[in-house]
């Protein structure tokens, strides 16, 4: 199984928007992005987790989606839409 490295894009306002880059060793080549944008009125977030074509089918999208679900639960986000 491929090991992934996550880096948070810290300059974002993590109350309403957050994004994570997925990289692969050894050079941490960026192969995917997981992000959400929260609608404060509904407490629901739109999520996206695009993955580079060459890395499709290797579990990166699933990994990013699961990470976004964990973040949503920890921040009491009411629901997610992809």
PEUR-V680341 format. One line per field, one symbol per residue. phi: phi as a letter, one per 30 degrees, with the letter a starting at -180 (. if undefined). psi: psi as a letter, one per 30 degrees, with the letter a starting at -180 (. if undefined). burial: I if it has 24 or more other C-alpha atoms within 12 Angstrom, else O. Layout:
phi->???
psi->???
burial->???
This chain:
phi->.dccccbddddddddcbbbbccbbddchedbabcbbbdcddchcbccbbdbeedcdicjdddeddddddddeddchddabbc
psi->kkkkkkkkiffljfefkkkkkklklfghkkflkkllkkjfefgkkklkikkkefgkgggeeeeeeeeeeeeeefghkflkk.
burial->OOOIOIOOOOOOOOOIIIIIIIIOOOOOOIIIIIIIIIOOOOOIIIIIIIIOOOOOOOOIIOIIIOIIIOIIOOOOIOIIOO
